[in-house]
């Protein structure tokens, strides 16, 4: 896992069960330094899902039109 994925996971974990918008995610993880690639959050969320959700119930959920939420498995 690369440093950006670690920071993204850390941010999601700190805000567990709260829906985070793409703007909040870009601002917190990339600090506006995402080289104009607005889809950076989607790409890293996808990579992170492949890493942490492999073979289990998904932890990261997309709230269409709103953002992302980490829902720990109960």
C-alpha positions in Angstrom: 0.0 0.0 0.0 1.4 3.4 -0.9 1.5 6.5 1.3 -1.5 8.1 -0.3 -3.6 5.0 0.2 -2.5 4.9 3.9 -3.5 8.5 4.3 -6.9 7.9 2.6 -7.6 4.9 4.8 -6.6 6.8 7.9 -8.9 9.6 6.9 -11.8 7.2 6.3 -11.1 5.4 9.6 -11.1 8.7 11.6 -14.4 9.5 10.1 -15.9 6.1 10.3 -19.7 5.9 9.6 -19.7 9.5 8.4 -20.2 10.3 4.7 -17.3 12.2 3.3 -17.6 14.2 0.1 -15.1 13.9 -2.7 -14.1 17.6 -2.1 -13.5 16.8 1.6 -11.4 13.8 0.7 -9.4 15.6 -1.9 -8.8 18.5 0.5 -7.7 16.3 3.4 -5.7 13.6 1.6 -4.2 15.6 -1.3 -4.4 19.1 0.2 -5.5 20.6 -3.1 -2.4 19.0 -4.7 -4.1 16.5 -7.0 -2.6 17.9 -10.2 -6.0 18.8 -11.6 -7.2 15.2 -11.7 -10.6 15.3 -10.1 -10.9 11.5 -10.4 -7.9 10.9 -8.1 -10.2 10.1 -5.2 -12.1 7.5 -7.3 -8.9 5.8 -8.5 -7.4 5.6 -5.0 -10.7 4.4 -3.4 -10.8 1.7 -6.1 -7.3 0.6 -5.3 -8.0 0.7 -1.5 -11.1 -1.4 -2.0 -9.1 -4.1 -3.9 -6.6 -4.2 -1.0 -8.9 -4.1 2.1 -12.1 -5.6 0.8 -10.6 -8.7 -0.9 -12.5 -11.8 0.1 -14.8 -10.1 2.7 -17.8 -7.8 3.0 -17.0 -4.3 1.6 -16.0 -1.7 4.2 -15.9 1.3 1.9 -19.3 2.3 0.3 -20.1 4.9 -2.3 -23.0 7.2 -1.5 -23.9 8.1 -5.1 -23.8 11.8 -5.6 -22.5 12.5 -2.1 -19.2 10.7 -1.4 -17.8 7.8 0.5 -18.3 6.2 3.9 -16.4 3.5 5.8 -18.8 1.1 7.5 -17.0 -1.4 9.7 -18.4 -4.9 9.6 -20.4 -5.5 12.8 
